[in-house]
Structure formats: structure tokens, C-alpha cells
Amino acid sequence: MNRPGITPAGRYQGVEYFNGGLFREVHPLELTQKELELLEAAASQDWKAVRPSIFGNIFESAIGKSNSAERHAHGIHFTSEEDILKIVRPTITRYWEEKIANATMLAELFTLQTELRNYKVLDPACGSGNFLYMAYLELKRLERVLQDKIDARRRSESGQGQMSIGFVTPQQFYGMDTNAFAVELARVTLMIARKVAIDLCDIHDQPALPLDTLDANIVCKDALFTEWVKADAIIGNPPFLGGARMRKERGDDYVERVFKRFPEIENQQIDFASYWFRLAHERLDENGRAGLVATNSISQGKSKAAALDYISDNGGFIHDAISTQPWTGEAAVHVSIVNWSRRNPGAFYLDNQKVSFISSSLKSTTDVSAAKALKVNANKSFRGVEPNGIGFLVTNEQVQDWLKADARNQEVLKLFSMGANLAQNPHGMPERWVIDFNEMTVEDASDYKLPFQHVKATVKPERDKNRVQLLRDTWWKFKRTNQPMRTALSTLSHCFAVPRVSKWAMPLVISVDWLAGEKTVTFASDDFYVFGVLLSIVHRTWMHAQKSTLEDRTAYTPSTCFETFPFAQTPAPNLIIAIRTTAQELHDYRSAQMEKKQWGITKLYNEYFHEPTSQLCKLHAKLDRLVLQAYGFKADDDLLEKLLTLNLELAEKERRGESVVGPWAPKSSED
């Protein structure tokens, strides 16, 4: 069986070459009489109706009975064929069915045939190979569909083209698992799959033997610490293991290795499967697709941030998902099934219903692109000034020297607030200063001798090369001085600001004496009621729907995130006071923590926002409840749908000339 050819004579005459690595080593088996009888009885059965996927169930049962500790430690749970198809069909089948349906010319069909026969599938937590088995059967079926279409086209275009050589084989399928027995089963399962596919698809021109040698395809390795094969589709069921149980089940040494491997999410209690989602997305090319199973915590809290948020914020589109369903295996858990791609698929299916979009929370969010900019929100939110010249920026040491030389220089020297300091420094404190002549004439600017000379020496030579005449002529001025922002902030005791690009986009309280740069968005209000609304889940939900993204960060744009945002129209006076008080309390808490720990706002939120016992989490939860009440919303409402409806109502009122409430606390009838 391990020698090429067919045995010509003797006891094994006519036995075909099997290969596949099954008979590399021949191990003598000592069988009792009873065992021989059982083996003979088994051999006499018709095995055509037995599906190789049963191996997964046998393995799970065997592990559960013989070593439940190992099963729990490794999160071993095997998936039913029904659930496997909820990944294989959206991620692989649908993709190929559309490509085959759209191809009409023979040349296109032959190209697809070649592409199909080079298509690679990886399961980085393959267990006994059920996902790979089902994926292989689907590709063989699709190969037959494609060949039938080619044959039909060839009959209608007699003599056009030649049938390509080769076919889909198990060699296109790859897997990894840490359990050696499971790996052996996966290899055997996929070996048998070829014969099963030939019978199911009624294929006559492809041999069932020899078996494929899959030792290099399906390997006993840990996917978290192994280079993955470059695959077109990544599918599977990563281990189910809650973050809180990782150390107990896997040990400190292993957990420390994981944290070292993923330093950006170190020490966070996330579902173990989150790492597979992250790695899978990183390894998809622009046409790549993936589908994985996880417990439904994958769409919640820190696991969501590490996995599905990471996918959505890094160019991924969740196009088909089951938000939650009971697990069909023995584990008493609810699972989510998530399929995503690098390209916008154009069609989205959530819980078997066609929807317009699927969020990282595995919810269908309302399309808010129809929202209108509200006049009442105009000139209340601004991107900062744009100097256009590195020479405008100066150090604290230079500022102190210039102030000693002439105290009047303080009139043109401002602390310069950019996105980085707001996100990273305690209280968002700026680290640099900027020379700001605002709209002064060159004569007035020259009265501030040292700053003026510095700008003339460092900015003017650069501006002299600029193609824009105005920038060359007014070299001592910023490219954009932003007079509307200055006017709006001039009467305030303080204002609120957010980095234009940041992970959390959480507003802070800043001094109006700071000059906001283009990477800072300011809000022209000093009312902590407005601050509370901006910090609440209501505004955050709207912001995330309207934002643009840069890598894993939110890009806050005043025109979409703020000018379209509808403020509550009739909040009760007691709620206004409660929101204002809670927002002040949240500000005081954050300020104290940042001062004590010397952290910036990003670090503070990384550590505590998703920690239910933290004061930060509790204050945000309290604020969220109050703001929802102010709007008359419920916690389980579709906030985007509610806000979009309110936005359109307010826009229509403005069109009719009616007054609406903007970014301020509305006065009650008693005031």
C-alpha cells in the first residue's frame, strides 16, 4: 500500500497504491479473538454513508471522557456541520458562486478554473478537520458547477479553447492545532474527503487514489506563535476560553508568552478566540475573506475592542453574522458566527436577514448618511488654526527667554494644543508654544521684535517658495487663523476639545488661553451639561456612525460628527442639573487620576473604561442613563434610528423657520 503502482501478484494482488503517509510505518497490533471479531464485523459494513466529519464528534467525546481537564484548558469544542456551513457558505461558497455566475466568456471561465485550483483555505484551529472537510466538499461541488458551465459554453462555441488540466485537491487546505491526535484525525478526514467528493459530485475523471500526503499541510503547532500559510480564506472555531480563566487553565508562563506576543492588548481579560480574529484579519489580502466562531462575548467589551472593533477599524467588513445562538455542542454557551472580508461585499446578512450594514457589535446600524447639517449647530465646533510653517512652533525655553526680554511678547505667544498632547498628556497639557500674530499687519507684528525676527528667519524662506501668492505675501500669518473659532471662544471661561484623530475621541476641558491647532476639535461651550451630552453614549454612538477612520483611531470631523448631531429638545430641568453635575464629577475624577498617575486620557480609558468596577466606568454608565432619559430614549433602542429621525425633524423645522434647541441647556418655562 506504500509502494507506487498496483500489486501484481501474491496475497495482495490488485491492491492499489494508497500513500498519504498512512503506511510509512507499520505498527504490529496485538488483537484478541473478540477484537478480531469486532474488526471483521466493522469491515463487512457499507461505509459509504458514513461521513468523515463524525471523527470530530468521536474526538470531542473521547477527550471529554478521558481528559476533561485538557479539554477545558484548550477550549476544545467541535462544530456541527450545520454551523460550519454558516461560515463556509458566506465566506467561500457565496464568493465563488458570484464569480462563476458573472463569468460568461470561455476565457473568463478558464481563468476562474485556474484560480479555483490555486485557492487556499486555512483553519488555524482545525481540531479533527471538520471545517476543512466541509470547505473541500464545497469547492469540489463548485468545481463541478464551473466545469458544467464550461462544457455548456464549449458546446455552444465548438472548438473554442481547451479544457484545463488539474483539479481541486486536499493539498489546497491547511490546518494547525496543538493536539497531536486531532491533527492526525484531520489529515485522515481530508484524505477520505477526496473519495467522498468524487461520489457526491458524480466525478468520473478524477482518481480517488493515491491518498494525499498532508503532513506539511496540517501541522501540530500553536497558531498564536506560528507563521500562517498565506491563504485566500481563513475559517474555523478557535478555542473557547474566557479571559479570566486563561491563567488557571493554561498557566502563567503561557499567558505571559501571549501577552508578549500581543503587547497592544497585554493584561486585558479578553476571550482567547479574540487573538485568532486579530491574526486572521492581519493576514487577509485585499480579496481575502474569513469566518470564525466564538462565544458571543466577542461582540462585547474588551473582546469586542480586541477583535471585531479591530476588524472594523482596519478595513474589514462584517458581511454575514449570527449575533448569538446556543452552541450545538456540549458546552453550555452562546456563540456568535462572524464572516468578514477586506472588500465591501455590497450585501450584508445578520441573523439570516438582509441588512444595510453590520456593526462590530453584530447589530444592524441605521444608515445615517441622510442626516442634515443643522444650522443651530453651526459655528459651535471647530478644527483649530493651521500655521503652515514649522517656524511658528517654539519651545518653552525660547518663550521664557523672550518674556524676560519683553513681557509684551506674551500677547503673541500661546500654548499650542495639538491632538497628541490632548490624548497623551495629563489634563491634555500642551508641550509646545506657537507664535500667533493673528490678523496683525506686518507693521504691528514687527513690534514684537524677537518673535517677529524668529518667524522672519524660519517661516519666510519657506513661504517664499509657496505657489500660493497670498501665503507668500502674508508670511507672518497662519494659513488659517480661524477667526470664527476665536470669536466663539472669546467669552468663555473654558471650552471642550477632542483630538481630531484618536482612539477614544473623549472630550476634555481645556483653557481658552490655549490655541487649538488643526489636529484639535474645539466645542464652543463652557456648560458641563453640553460636556455631559458629548461624553454620553448618545453622542458616541452618533460619532462612531459618522466618523472616518485612520488605522485603529477615530477621526472626529465637526461637519459630520457634530453639525448633524441633534441635541435633546425638551429635557426636564432636574435632568439638566443631574447631567451637569455628573459631567463635572466625571471631569474631576479624570483630572485627579491623570494628575496622580501622570497619564493621558488615552491611557486612562485603555485601563478603566471597560472595567465594570472602576469609577470611570460607573460614572459613564450613570451619565449614559441620564442623557438617555433627557432624550426620552431607552437603553435597548436603536439610537441611530432615533437620532436620525430627530435630526430630520429638526432640519425640517429649521427649513420652516421654526426654532430648535442646539448645543446648550434649554431654558425651562419657569426660567
C-alpha positions in Angstrom: 0.0 0.0 0.0 3.0 2.3 0.4 4.6 1.3 -2.9 3.7 3.0 -6.2 1.6 1.0 -8.7 -0.7 -1.9 -8.3 0.5 -5.1 -6.6 0.9 -7.5 -9.5 0.7 -10.9 -7.7 0.6 -12.7 -4.4 -1.7 -12.3 -1.4 -2.2 -8.6 -2.1 -2.6 -8.8 -5.8 -4.6 -5.8 -7.2 -4.2 -3.6 -4.2 -3.7 0.0 -5.3 -1.0 2.4 -4.1 -2.5 4.3 -1.1 0.3 6.6 0.0 -0.9 9.5 2.1 1.6 8.8 4.9 -0.7 6.2 6.4 1.7 3.3 5.9 5.1 5.0 6.3 5.4 3.0 9.5 3.8 -0.4 10.1 2.9 -1.0 13.7 2.0 -4.6 14.7 -1.3 -4.7 16.5 -2.0 -7.5 19.1 -5.7 -8.2 18.8 -7.7 -10.6 20.9 -10.2 -13.0 19.4 -13.1 -10.8 20.4 -11.4 -7.7 18.9 -10.8 -9.6 15.6 -14.5 -10.4 15.5 -15.4 -6.8 16.0 -13.0 -5.7 13.3 -14.4 -8.3 10.9 -17.9 -7.1 11.6 -16.9 -3.5 11.1 -15.2 -4.3 7.8 -18.3 -6.1 6.5 -20.4 -2.9 6.8 -21.1 -0.5 3.9 -19.2 2.6 4.9 -20.3 4.8 2.0 -22.9 6.6 4.1 -20.6 7.4 7.0 -19.3 11.0 6.8 -15.7 11.6 7.9 -16.9 14.6 10.0 -18.0 12.1 12.6 -14.4 12.0 13.7 -14.8 15.3 15.3 -17.6 14.1 17.4 -15.7 11.0 18.3 -12.7 13.0 19.3 -14.7 15.5 21.4 -16.4 12.7 23.2 -13.1 10.9 23.7 -11.4 13.9 25.1 -14.3 14.7 27.3 -14.4 11.3 28.9 -10.6 10.6 29.1 -9.3 14.1 29.9 -11.8 16.8 30.7 -9.0 19.0 32.2 -7.3 19.1 28.8 -10.5 19.9 27.0 -11.3 22.8 29.3 -7.7 24.1 29.3 -7.6 24.2 25.5 -11.2 25.2 24.9 -11.8 22.2 22.7 -15.3 22.2 21.2 -16.2 20.8 17.8 -18.7 22.4 15.5 -21.7 20.8 13.8 -21.9 20.6 10.0 -24.9 23.0 10.2 -22.9 25.6 11.9 -19.8 25.0 9.8 -21.8 25.8 6.7 -22.8 29.2 8.3 -19.1 30.1 7.8 -18.2 28.1 4.7 -21.1 29.3 2.6 -20.8 33.0 3.2 -17.0 33.1 3.2 -16.3 30.6 0.4 -19.4 29.4 -1.5 -21.1 32.7 -2.0 -17.8 34.3 -3.2 -17.3 31.6 -5.8 -20.9 31.3 -6.9 -20.9 35.1 -7.7 -17.7 34.8 -9.6 -18.9 31.8 -11.7 -22.3 33.5 -12.3 -20.6 36.7 -13.5 -18.3 34.9 -15.9 -19.7 34.4 -19.4 -16.8 34.0 -21.8 -14.8 30.8 -22.1 -11.6 32.7 -21.4 -13.1 34.0 -18.1 -14.3 30.6 -17.1 -10.9 29.0 -17.8 -9.2 31.8 -15.7 -11.6 31.0 -12.9 -10.8 27.3 -13.2 -7.1 28.1 -12.7 -7.9 30.4 -9.8 -10.1 27.8 -8.1 -7.4 25.2 -8.4 -4.9 27.6 -6.7 -7.3 28.7 -4.0 -6.1 28.1 -0.5 -8.1 27.6 2.7 -6.6 27.7 6.3 -8.1 26.6 9.6 -5.7 27.8 12.3 -7.5 25.8 15.0 -8.5 22.8 12.9 -9.2 20.2 15.5 -10.1 17.0 13.6 -10.6 18.8 10.4 -14.4 19.3 10.1 -14.2 22.8 8.7 -11.6 21.8 6.1 -13.6 18.8 5.2 -16.8 20.8 4.6 -14.9 23.5 2.7 -13.3 20.9 0.5 -16.6 19.4 -0.4 -18.0 22.8 -1.3 -15.0 23.6 -3.5 -15.4 20.3 -5.3 -19.1 21.0 -5.8 -18.2 24.5 -7.2 -15.6 23.0 -9.4 -18.3 20.7 -10.9 -20.6 23.7 -11.4 -17.8 25.6 -13.1 -16.9 22.6 -15.3 -20.5 22.1 -16.3 -20.7 25.8 -17.4 -17.5 25.4 -19.4 -18.8 22.3 -21.1 -22.1 24.1 -21.9 -20.2 27.1 -23.3 -17.9 24.8 -25.3 -20.8 23.0 -26.9 -22.2 26.4 -28.0 -18.8 27.6 -29.1 -17.5 24.4 -30.7 -13.7 24.3 -30.8 -13.2 27.3 -28.5 -10.4 26.8 -26.1 -9.1 23.7 -24.4 -10.1 22.1 -21.1 -7.5 23.0 -18.4 -5.6 20.2 -16.6 -5.8 19.7 -12.9 -8.4 19.8 -10.2 -9.1 20.9 -6.6 -7.3 18.7 -4.2 -6.8 18.4 -0.4 -3.3 19.9 -1.0 -5.0 23.3 -1.1 -6.2 23.0 2.5 -4.1 23.8 5.6 -4.6 23.5 9.3 -2.9 23.9 12.7 -3.8 22.5 16.1 -2.0 21.9 19.3 -3.5 18.4 19.8 -1.4 15.8 18.0 -4.3 13.3 17.9 -6.7 15.8 16.4 -4.1 16.7 13.8 -3.8 13.0 12.7 -7.6 12.8 12.5 -7.7 16.0 10.4 -5.3 14.5 7.9 -7.2 11.3 7.6 -10.5 13.2 7.4 -9.2 15.2 4.5 -7.7 12.2 2.8 -11.1 10.5 2.8 -12.8 13.7 1.6 -11.5 13.2 -1.9 -13.3 9.9 -2.3 -16.5 11.3 -0.7 -16.4 14.3 -3.1 -15.9 12.1 -6.1 -19.0 10.1 -5.2 -21.2 13.0 -4.1 -20.4 15.1 -7.2 -20.5 12.2 -9.6 -17.0 12.8 -10.8 -15.6 10.2 -13.2 -12.4 11.7 -14.5 -10.5 12.1 -11.2 -8.9 9.2 -9.3 -9.6 8.6 -5.6 -6.1 7.1 -5.1 -3.4 7.6 -4.1 -4.3 9.5 -1.0 -2.8 12.9 -0.5 0.1 13.2 1.9 -0.9 16.1 4.2 1.9 16.1 6.7 3.1 19.5 5.7 -0.4 20.9 5.3 -1.9 20.0 8.7 0.6 20.5 11.4 0.7 20.2 15.2 1.6 23.8 16.1 0.2 26.7 18.2 -1.3 29.2 15.8 -0.5 32.1 18.1 3.2 31.5 17.8 3.5 30.1 14.3 3.7 31.7 10.8 0.4 31.2 9.0 0.2 29.9 5.5 -0.9 32.6 3.1 -4.5 31.6 2.4 -7.4 33.1 0.5 -9.9 32.1 3.1 -9.4 31.6 6.8 -12.1 29.6 8.6 -12.6 27.8 11.9 -13.6 27.6 15.5 -10.8 29.0 17.8 -10.7 27.8 21.4 -13.5 28.9 23.8 -11.7 30.2 26.8 -12.7 33.2 28.9 -10.0 35.7 29.6 -10.5 35.3 33.4 -9.7 31.6 33.1 -6.6 31.8 30.9 -4.0 31.7 33.7 -5.9 29.0 35.6 -6.3 26.8 32.6 -3.1 27.5 30.6 -0.6 28.6 33.3 1.3 31.8 33.9 4.2 31.0 31.5 1.9 30.5 28.6 -0.2 33.6 29.3 2.9 35.8 29.6 4.0 34.5 26.2 0.6 35.5 24.8 0.9 39.0 26.3 4.4 39.4 25.0 3.1 38.3 21.5 0.3 40.9 21.7 1.7 43.8 23.6 -1.0 46.2 22.4 -3.7 44.2 24.4 -1.5 43.0 27.2 -3.1 42.1 30.5 -6.6 42.5 29.2 -9.1 39.8 30.1 -10.4 39.0 26.6 -11.8 35.8 25.2 -9.0 33.6 24.0 -10.6 33.5 20.5 -10.0 37.2 20.1 -6.4 36.6 19.2 -7.4 34.4 16.3 -9.8 37.1 14.9 -7.0 39.6 15.1 -4.4 37.4 13.4 -6.8 36.3 10.7 -7.6 39.8 9.7 -3.9 40.8 9.6 -3.2 38.0 7.2 -6.0 38.7 4.7 -5.1 40.3 1.4 -7.4 42.7 -0.4 -9.5 39.8 -1.7 -9.3 37.8 1.4 -12.2 36.5 3.4 -12.6 34.9 6.9 -15.2 33.3 9.1 -14.8 32.3 12.7 -16.9 31.0 15.6 -16.6 32.5 19.1 -18.6 32.9 22.2 -20.9 35.8 22.0 -18.6 37.8 24.2 -16.6 38.5 21.0 -19.1 41.4 20.3 -18.9 42.8 23.8 -16.5 44.8 26.0 -12.8 44.2 25.8 -13.1 41.2 23.5 -15.0 43.3 21.0 -12.4 46.0 21.1 -9.6 43.5 20.6 -11.3 41.5 17.8 -14.4 42.9 16.0 -13.5 46.6 16.6 -10.0 45.9 15.3 -11.5 44.3 12.1 -14.0 47.2 11.5 -11.4 49.9 12.2 -8.8 48.3 9.9 -10.5 48.0 6.6 -12.7 45.0 7.4 -16.4 44.5 6.5 -18.5 42.1 8.6 -20.9 40.9 5.9 -22.6 37.8 7.4 -23.1 37.1 11.0 -25.2 35.2 13.6 -25.2 37.6 16.5 -25.9 34.9 19.1 -27.2 31.4 19.2 -27.0 28.5 21.6 -24.0 26.2 21.0 -25.0 23.0 19.3 -22.2 21.0 21.1 -21.9 20.0 24.7 -20.6 23.4 26.0 -23.3 25.4 27.7 -22.5 28.7 25.9 -24.0 31.0 23.4 -21.9 31.7 20.3 -21.5 34.3 17.5 -20.6 33.4 14.0 -18.8 36.1 12.1 -17.8 36.3 8.4 -15.9 39.3 7.1 -13.8 40.4 4.2 -11.3 43.1 3.2 -13.6 44.4 0.4 -17.0 45.9 0.8 -19.2 42.9 -0.3 -22.2 45.1 -1.1 -24.6 42.8 0.7 -24.9 42.2 4.4 -26.8 39.4 6.3 -27.4 39.5 10.0 -29.2 36.6 11.7 -30.3 35.4 8.2 -31.9 38.7 7.3 -30.5 41.1 4.7 -29.5 44.4 6.3 -27.7 47.6 5.3 -24.7 47.2 7.5 -23.3 45.1 10.4 -21.5 46.8 13.2 -18.7 45.4 15.4 -21.5 44.9 18.0 -23.1 42.5 15.5 -26.0 44.8 15.1 -27.5 46.3 12.0 -26.9 50.0 12.4 -29.0 52.6 10.7 -27.5 54.4 7.7 -27.1 57.9 8.9 -25.7 59.3 5.7 -29.0 61.1 5.1 -28.6 63.2 8.2 -28.7 67.0 7.6 -26.3 69.6 9.0 -28.3 71.7 11.5 -28.0 75.4 11.3 -28.3 75.6 15.1 -25.1 73.7 15.4 -23.1 75.9 13.1 -20.1 77.8 14.5 -20.1 75.7 17.7 -17.4 73.2 16.7 -14.1 73.9 15.0 -10.9 72.5 13.7 -8.1 74.7 15.0 -5.7 77.0 13.3 -3.3 75.9 10.6 0.1 77.7 10.9 1.7 76.3 7.7 5.3 76.8 8.8 7.2 74.8 11.4 9.0 78.0 12.5 5.8 79.2 14.2 6.3 76.5 16.8 8.8 77.3 19.6 9.9 75.7 22.9 9.2 76.7 26.4 12.8 77.8 26.8 12.6 80.2 23.9 9.3 81.6 25.3 10.8 82.2 28.7 13.8 84.0 27.2 11.5 86.2 25.1 9.3 87.0 28.0 12.3 88.1 30.1 13.4 90.3 27.2 10.0 91.9 26.8 6.9 91.0 28.8 4.7 92.3 25.9 5.7 89.2 23.9 3.2 87.2 25.9 0.5 88.8 23.7 1.7 86.7 20.7 2.9 83.5 22.4 0.3 80.8 23.0 0.3 77.3 24.3 -0.4 75.2 21.2 -2.9 72.4 21.6 -2.5 69.5 19.2 -4.0 66.0 19.1 -1.1 64.2 20.7 -1.0 66.3 23.8 -4.7 66.1 24.3 -4.6 62.3 24.1 -1.3 61.5 25.9 -0.6 64.2 28.5 -2.2 64.7 31.9 -5.0 67.2 31.5 -4.1 67.4 27.8 -1.5 69.9 28.6 0.4 71.3 25.5 4.1 70.8 25.3 4.8 73.5 22.7 4.1 77.1 22.1 3.2 78.9 18.9 3.8 82.4 17.7 0.5 83.9 16.8 0.2 87.3 15.1 -3.4 86.5 14.2 -4.6 89.2 11.8 -2.0 91.8 12.6 -0.4 93.9 9.9 3.3 93.3 9.3 4.0 96.7 11.0 2.1 95.6 14.1 3.7 92.2 14.2 7.2 93.7 14.0 6.6 95.5 17.3 7.1 92.1 18.9 10.8 92.1 18.0 12.2 88.6 19.0 9.1 86.5 17.9 8.9 88.5 14.6 12.6 88.0 13.8 12.2 84.3 14.5 9.3 84.0 12.1 11.0 86.0 9.5 14.1 83.8 9.7 12.4 80.5 9.9 9.0 80.8 8.2 9.5 83.4 5.4 12.1 81.5 3.4 9.7 78.5 3.4 6.7 80.6 2.4 8.7 82.4 -0.3 8.7 79.1 -2.2 5.0 78.6 -1.8 2.9 78.6 -5.0 0.1 80.5 -3.4 0.6 84.2 -3.7 -1.3 85.1 -0.6 0.8 82.8 1.6 4.0 84.4 0.2 2.7 87.9 0.8 1.4 87.3 4.4 4.3 85.1 5.6 3.9 86.2 9.2 0.3 85.0 9.4 -1.1 81.5 9.7 -2.5 79.9 6.6 -5.8 79.7 8.6 -6.2 81.9 11.6 -9.8 80.7 12.2 -11.5 83.9 13.3 -14.9 82.2 13.9 -13.3 79.9 16.5 -11.6 82.7 18.3 -14.7 84.8 18.4 -16.8 81.8 19.6 -14.4 81.0 22.4 -13.5 84.6 23.5 -16.3 85.0 26.0 -16.0 81.5 27.6 -14.3 80.6 30.9 -13.1 77.3 29.4 -14.1 75.1 26.5 -14.2 71.5 25.5 -11.9 69.8 23.0 -11.1 66.4 21.5 -8.2 65.2 19.4 -9.3 65.1 15.8 -7.7 61.7 15.4 -7.6 59.4 18.5 -8.6 56.0 19.8 -11.3 57.1 22.2 -12.3 60.6 21.0 -13.3 61.6 24.5 -13.7 65.4 25.0 -11.6 67.2 27.7 -12.0 70.5 29.4 -9.2 72.9 28.2 -8.3 76.5 28.8 -9.4 79.1 26.2 -6.0 80.6 26.5 -4.6 77.6 24.7 -4.6 78.0 20.9 -6.1 74.9 19.2 -4.3 73.6 16.2 -5.8 71.8 13.2 -5.5 68.4 14.9 -7.8 69.6 17.7 -11.5 70.0 17.5 -13.0 72.5 20.0 -16.6 73.0 21.1 -17.7 76.5 21.9 -19.4 75.9 25.2 -18.4 76.0 28.9 -21.6 74.4 30.1 -21.0 71.0 31.7 -24.5 69.9 30.5 -23.2 70.1 26.9 -20.0 68.3 28.0 -22.0 65.5 29.5 -24.0 65.0 26.3 -20.8 64.9 24.3 -19.4 62.3 26.6 -22.5 60.2 26.6 -23.3 57.0 24.7 -25.8 59.1 22.7 -23.2 61.3 21.1 -20.6 58.5 21.0 -22.9 56.3 19.0 -23.6 59.1 16.5 -19.9 59.9 16.3 -18.9 56.3 15.5 -21.5 56.1 12.8 -20.4 59.4 11.3 -16.7 59.2 11.9 -14.0 58.5 9.4 -11.2 56.2 10.5 -7.4 56.2 10.4 -5.9 52.9 11.3 -7.5 52.0 14.6 -8.4 55.5 15.5 -11.4 57.7 15.2 -11.2 60.8 13.0 -13.7 63.3 14.5 -15.0 65.7 11.9 -17.1 68.7 13.0 -19.2 68.7 9.8 -20.4 65.1 10.2 -20.0 64.2 13.8 -21.2 67.5 15.4 -23.1 69.7 13.0 -25.5 66.9 12.3 -25.9 65.8 15.9 -29.4 66.6 17.3 -29.5 67.8 20.9 -32.3 66.8 23.2 -35.2 69.3 22.7 -37.2 69.1 26.0 -35.0 67.6 28.8 -36.5 68.0 32.3 -34.8 70.7 34.4 -33.8 68.2 37.0 -32.1 66.0 34.3 -30.2 69.0 33.0 -28.8 69.7 36.5 -28.1 66.0 37.1 -26.2 65.7 33.7 -24.3 68.9 34.5 -23.3 67.6 38.0 -22.3 64.1 36.8 -20.2 65.5 34.0 -18.4 67.8 36.4 -17.9 64.8 38.7 -16.5 62.8 35.8 -14.2 65.6 34.8 -12.9 65.9 38.4 -12.3 62.2 38.7 -10.5 62.0 35.4 -8.4 65.1 36.2 -7.4 63.6 39.6 -6.5 60.2 38.1 -4.4 61.8 35.3 -2.6 64.0 37.8 -2.0 61.2 40.2 -0.8 58.6 37.6 0.7 61.1 35.2 -1.4 59.5 32.4 -3.1 61.0 29.4 -6.8 60.4 28.6 -6.0 57.5 26.2 -4.1 55.6 28.9 -6.8 56.2 31.4 -9.6 54.9 29.1 -7.5 51.9 28.0 -7.1 50.8 31.6 -10.6 51.5 33.0 -13.3 52.3 30.5 -14.2 48.6 30.1 -13.6 47.7 33.8 -17.1 47.5 35.4 -15.8 48.1 38.9 -13.9 51.3 38.0 -15.2 54.7 38.9 -14.7 55.8 35.3 -17.0 53.0 34.0 -19.6 53.7 36.7 -19.7 57.5 36.1 -20.0 56.9 32.3 -22.8 54.5 33.0 -24.6 57.0 35.2 -24.1 59.7 32.6 -25.4 57.5 29.9 -28.6 56.8 31.8 -29.3 60.5 32.5 -28.7 61.6 28.9 -30.9 58.8 27.5 -33.6 60.0 29.9 -33.1 63.6 28.7 -33.8 62.4 25.1 -36.6 60.1 26.1 -34.7 57.1 24.8 -34.4 53.6 26.2 -31.2 51.6 26.6 -32.3 49.0 24.1 -33.5 51.5 21.5 -31.8 51.7 18.1 -30.1 55.0 19.0 -29.0 55.8 15.4 -32.6 55.3 14.1 -33.9 57.6 16.9 -31.2 60.2 16.4 -31.6 60.2 12.6 -35.4 60.7 13.0 -34.8 63.6 15.4 -32.1 65.1 13.1 -34.5 65.1 10.1 -37.3 66.5 12.2 -35.1 69.4 13.4 -33.8 70.0 9.9 -37.4 70.3 8.6 -38.3 72.7 11.5 -35.4 74.9 10.5 -36.5 74.8 6.9 -39.9 76.1 8.1 -38.2 78.8 10.1 -39.1 77.3 13.5 -36.6 77.5 16.3 -34.9 74.4 17.7 -32.6 73.7 20.6 -28.9 73.4 19.8 -25.8 72.7 21.9 -26.9 74.4 25.1 -29.2 73.6 28.0 -32.7 74.7 27.1 -34.4 77.1 29.4 -37.5 75.8 31.2 -40.7 77.7 31.2 -40.0 78.6 34.8 -36.8 80.5 34.0 
